[in-house]
């Protein structure tokens, strides 16, 4: 039972780097199981670098970071795929293989994260596509889909391994306002089912219409709306 009560993310006194430049100093925060947290800040303030550090794409050398039970500072490269099975990552620019169908894009991730049973793979593939409203899109190529549909494929891909947390980096940054709303509603549904979400966003409407906990990267520090007072309207 102890595992269940641990935060899905626990950061203590960590420094975050972008290339060789420190962008965030001495940051500490936790994200509990099932929490929905916004991550805001001006361009270049460290949002993407923080997310990349959390999913072990960038290294760091001060402080401690635990994500889904993995010690990120000490994680060996061969263990990173095991971490990625516990988390989901959603990018602004989709990062789908353009020469593969939707199902081939998802099957690639399944194979990379250890799936072997073809029947189970087929069943899970259909399940995640239905969940994001794309039950009929398995055989389509990415260029045959709208931007919103492509982002739904990316979300389906991130959900394959039933992650404990989704890290979303500007997931609606390339989408128009109506499509952005529908994608945000999908994130809310996923969160209601128990998956924690840390979403970096510049979309102020999300926060005003759906208030929640906010982490803000500002002048090398990480502010937390549960402890600090700051102006949400000035995070661009």
C-alpha positions in Angstrom: 0.0 0.0 0.0 3.0 2.3 0.5 3.6 2.6 -3.2 0.0 3.8 -3.8 0.4 6.7 -1.3 3.6 8.0 -2.8 3.5 11.1 -5.0 3.9 10.3 -8.7 6.4 13.2 -9.0 8.7 14.3 -6.1 11.3 17.0 -6.8 13.6 18.3 -4.1 16.1 21.1 -4.3 16.9 20.4 -8.0 18.6 22.6 -10.6 17.3 22.4 -14.1 19.5 23.0 -17.1 18.9 23.8 -20.8 22.0 22.8 -22.7 24.7 24.1 -20.2 22.7 27.0 -18.9 20.8 26.8 -15.6 17.2 27.8 -16.1 15.6 26.8 -12.8 17.4 26.8 -9.4 16.7 24.8 -6.2 13.1 23.8 -7.1 11.0 21.5 -5.0 7.4 20.3 -5.6 5.3 17.1 -5.5 2.4 15.9 -7.7 0.1 13.5 -6.1 -1.7 10.6 -7.8 -4.6 11.8 -9.9 -3.7 15.6 -9.7 -4.1 18.0 -12.6 -1.4 20.7 -12.6 -0.7 23.5 -15.0 2.8 24.6 -15.8 3.2 28.2 -17.1 5.9 30.7 -17.8 7.3 32.8 -20.5 9.1 31.2 -23.5 12.6 30.2 -22.4 11.6 30.2 -18.7 12.4 26.5 -18.3 9.0 24.7 -18.8 10.2 22.3 -21.5 13.5 21.8 -19.8 11.7 20.8 -16.6 9.4 18.4 -18.4 12.4 16.8 -20.3 14.2 16.4 -17.0 11.2 14.7 -15.4 11.0 12.1 -18.2 14.8 11.6 -18.3 15.6 13.3 -21.6 17.8 15.9 -19.9 20.3 15.2 -17.0 20.7 17.2 -13.8 23.3 17.1 -11.1 21.9 18.8 -8.0 18.9 17.7 -5.9 16.6 14.7 -6.3 13.8 13.8 -8.7 11.6 10.7 -8.3 9.0 10.0 -11.1 6.7 7.0 -10.9 9.1 5.3 -8.4 12.2 5.9 -10.5 15.2 7.9 -9.2 15.8 10.2 -12.3 19.2 11.4 -11.2 20.6 7.8 -11.0 18.6 6.2 -13.8 20.6 4.2 -16.3 19.8 4.6 -20.0 18.7 1.0 -20.2 16.1 1.6 -17.5 14.6 4.7 -19.3 12.2 2.5 -21.4 10.8 1.1 -18.1 10.2 4.7 -16.8 8.5 5.5 -20.1 6.1 2.6 -19.6 4.8 4.3 -16.4 4.4 7.8 -17.9 2.9 9.3 -21.1 4.5 12.2 -23.1 2.6 14.5 -25.4 4.3 17.0 -27.6 3.1 20.1 -29.4 4.4 19.0 -32.8 2.9 15.5 -32.6 6.1 13.6 -33.6 4.2 10.9 -35.6 5.9 8.8 -38.2 4.5 10.4 -41.5 5.0 7.2 -43.5 3.1 4.9 -41.1 -0.6 4.5 -40.4 -2.1 5.4 -37.1 -2.1 1.8 -36.0 1.6 1.4 -37.1 2.5 4.5 -35.1 0.9 3.0 -32.0 2.3 -0.5 -32.5 5.8 0.9 -32.8 5.5 2.3 -29.2 4.0 -0.9 -28.0 6.9 -3.0 -29.3 9.4 -0.4 -28.0 7.9 -0.7 -24.5 7.8 -4.5 -24.4 4.4 -5.6 -25.8 4.7 -9.0 -27.5 1.2 -10.7 -27.5 -0.4 -9.7 -30.9 -3.9 -10.3 -29.7 -3.5 -8.1 -26.6 -1.8 -5.4 -28.8 -4.6 -5.3 -31.2 -7.2 -5.1 -28.4 -5.3 -2.3 -26.6 -4.8 -0.4 -29.9 -8.6 -0.4 -30.5 -9.3 0.5 -26.9 -7.1 3.7 -26.8 -8.3 4.9 -30.3 -11.9 4.5 -29.1 -11.1 6.4 -25.9 -9.8 9.4 -27.9 -12.7 9.3 -30.4 -10.7 7.9 -33.3 -12.1 4.4 -33.5 -12.3 4.5 -37.3 -8.8 6.1 -37.9 -6.5 3.0 -37.4 -5.7 2.6 -41.1 -5.3 6.3 -42.0 -2.0 8.1 -42.6 -1.2 11.1 -40.4 -1.5 13.5 -43.4 -5.1 12.4 -43.8 -6.0 13.6 -40.3 -6.6 17.2 -39.1 -4.3 18.7 -36.5 -6.8 17.9 -33.7 -7.1 14.3 -34.9 -3.3 14.0 -35.0 -3.1 15.3 -31.4 -5.7 12.7 -30.4 -3.4 10.0 -31.9 -0.5 11.3 -29.8 -2.7 11.2 -26.7 -3.8 7.6 -27.6 -0.1 6.7 -28.0 0.7 8.2 -24.6 -2.2 6.2 -23.0 -1.1 2.8 -24.3 0.7 1.7 -21.1 -1.9 3.1 -18.7 0.5 5.8 -17.4 0.3 7.1 -13.8 1.1 10.6 -15.2 0.9 12.4 -18.5 3.5 15.1 -19.3 2.0 17.4 -21.9 4.2 20.2 -23.5 1.9 22.8 -25.1 -0.4 20.1 -26.4 -2.8 22.6 -28.0 -0.2 25.1 -29.1 -0.7 24.4 -32.9 -4.5 24.0 -32.7 -7.3 26.5 -33.2 -9.4 27.5 -30.2 -12.4 25.2 -30.7 -10.2 22.2 -31.3 -8.0 23.1 -28.3 -11.2 23.1 -26.1 -12.1 19.5 -27.3 -8.5 18.3 -26.6 -8.5 19.9 -23.2 -11.8 18.2 -22.4 -10.2 14.9 -23.3 -7.4 15.6 -20.9 -10.0 16.3 -18.2 -11.7 12.9 -18.9 -8.3 11.1 -18.7 -7.6 12.9 -15.4 -11.0 12.0 -13.9 -10.2 8.3 -14.6 -7.2 8.7 -12.2 -4.2 9.7 -14.4 -2.2 12.6 -13.1 -1.4 15.4 -15.6 1.3 18.1 -15.7 0.4 20.4 -18.7 2.6 23.2 -19.9 0.4 25.7 -21.6 0.2 29.3 -22.8 -3.6 29.1 -23.0 -4.8 31.4 -20.3 -8.4 30.4 -20.9 -7.9 26.9 -19.7 -6.8 28.2 -16.3 -9.5 30.8 -16.0 -12.3 28.5 -17.1 -11.0 25.4 -15.3 -9.1 26.6 -12.2 -6.5 24.4 -10.7 -3.1 24.2 -9.2 -0.5 26.2 -11.2 3.3 25.9 -11.2 5.0 29.0 -12.7 8.6 29.2 -14.0 9.7 32.8 -13.4 13.2 34.3 -13.2 14.9 31.0 -12.4 12.4 30.0 -9.7 9.4 27.7 -9.7 6.4 29.2 -7.9 3.4 27.1 -6.7 -0.1 28.5 -6.5 -0.7 26.4 -3.4 2.1 28.3 -1.6 2.9 31.5 -3.6 0.9 34.4 -4.8 1.5 35.4 -8.4 -0.3 37.0 -11.4 -1.6 34.3 -13.8 -2.2 36.8 -16.5 1.5 37.7 -17.0 3.0 34.3 -17.9 3.6 34.8 -21.7 
